[in-house]
Each structure stands twice: as C-alpha cells, then as structure tokens.
Amino acid sequence: MDSTEKFLFIEDDADDLMLMEEVLNENGDSFETHAIKYGNKVLSYLTESTDLPHVIVLDLNLPQVSGKEILRLIKSTPRLKNIPVVVLTTSSAPEDKDFSFREGAHSFFTKPASREGYNKNDCCNC
C-alpha cells in the first residue's frame, strides 16, 4: 500500500506553488504533488484520474473558472465530495470564508505575505 500523501494544488501563481511545495517537503514526510493552473482543467483532471488526491489546496482567484465554482463542483460530485479541500487564497474577506465553509471546505487560510508566514501557518499541515 502506498503511504505517500497526494496533494492537488489548484493554483495559478508559480511562486505560491513553489513555497507550498517547499513547506511540505521540509516536513520530511513523503508527498506527491500535482498542480493545475487553470480552473477549467480541474474537473476533467479529477473525473479522469484513477488516483485521486488525499487533499486539494484551492485558490479562489483563478483564471477561466473561479475557485468558488470549482469548490461547488467538487463538493457536488459524489466521487470527489469527501476529499478535503483547503482554501488558500489572498482574500481575507469574511464573505469568502463563509462561502468556503458553507460549500464544504475543510479549512480556509489567507495566503501569508512571506516565506516565513508559510512556516507559521497551518495551511500545509493538514
């Protein structure tokens, strides 16, 4: 049995993606990551995948299809709805946080402004 945790990052910012992967790797555990940059590619990737991620880290601000719509789609798809979704976004708006939890997100975090913020933030310690 494979004990590697699989993370799917739905993130369009390469710097943020790199920082999140670095933080995960510093933990010392075995992780496999996959990233999708464009919102319109997410549902086809997840529905065609035979090996689903253990955790989805989702940015709300994405090109083409918003993270909010992706969250709705994931949580309304029977095969996907039980995958924990961690929202990690630049937004600190209460309405975005409320929306995320109402639609089934496991956690909501505002992206830290620095590398050190990722170390102190529990967003990558699911």
N, C-alpha and C positions, 0 to 999 in steps of 0.2 A: 504494500500500500504506500502510495506517495504521500509524504508528510509535508511537502512543500506548499506553503500558503500562496495562493494565486490572487493577485490584485489586478483589477482592471481600473486604470486611470482614464477618466473621460475629461481631458484637459487640453486646452489649446495653447497654453503658454509653456514653451520648452524649458525656461528657467525654473518655473514652479515644478514641473515634472521632474527635472533633474534633482532638485532639492528634496522632494518627497522620496525619490528612489534612494538617495544618499542616506537619508534618515533611516529608512527601512534596513538598508544594508549594514548600518552601524549597530543595529540591534543584535547582529550575529546569527540570527535565525536564517533559515533558507526561504527565500522568496522568489517567486516568478512574477514578473510584471508584464503587462501589455498596456499600450496606450492607444487611445483613439482621440484624434484631434477634432474631428467634425461630428457634430450632433447627428447628422443624417446617416452616419455609418454605424451607429451604436446598435440599433435594434437588429439589423441584419447580422452583425457580428455575433450578438448574443443568441439569436434564434438558430443560427447555423453552427454554432460551436458545440462540440461534443464534450468539451471540458470547461465547464463554467467556472468563473472566478469565485473565490470564497468571500471577497469583499470588493465592492465597487466604490471608488472615490470619484465624486462627481462635482464638477464646477457648474455653477448655474449660468454663467455667462459664456456661451459657446456660439460659434458661427453656425449658421444654417438652421439648426434646430436647438432651441433653448434647453438648458439643463432642467428647467421645470417640466417641460414636455417629456423629456427623457425619463425623469423620475416617475411621472404619471404612467408612461408606457411600461416601464419595468415593473412597477407595483400592480399593474392591471394584467400582466401576463402571468398565467399560472406557473409556468416553468421557471420564472425569474423572480417572482414576488417575495420569496424567502431569502434572497441574497441581501445581506446588509448593505445599505447604501449610506456612505458617509459623505455629506455635502461639505465641500471645502471650497469656499468662494471669497471673493473680495468684498462681498456685501456684508454689512453688519446690520442691515435693516430688519427690524422686528418682524415685518410682514413676510420677508423671505424665510426667516427662521420658522415662523408659524406655518407658512405654506409647506415647508420641507417636512416638518413633523406631521402635519395633517395628512400629507400624501404618503407617509410611510418611511421617511428617512430614519436611519438608526441614530445618527448624530449630525450635528451642524457645527461647523467651525469657520470663523473668519480667517482668511489666509494671513499669516504673520508677515510683517514687513521685512524681516531679516532671516538669515540662515539660523541664527540663534533662537529665533521665535519658533522654528520648527522643532528644535530640540526640546523646548519647554512645553510645547503644545501636544496634547494627547491625540491629535488627529491621526497620526500614523502608528499609534499603539493600540490598534483595535483588538 
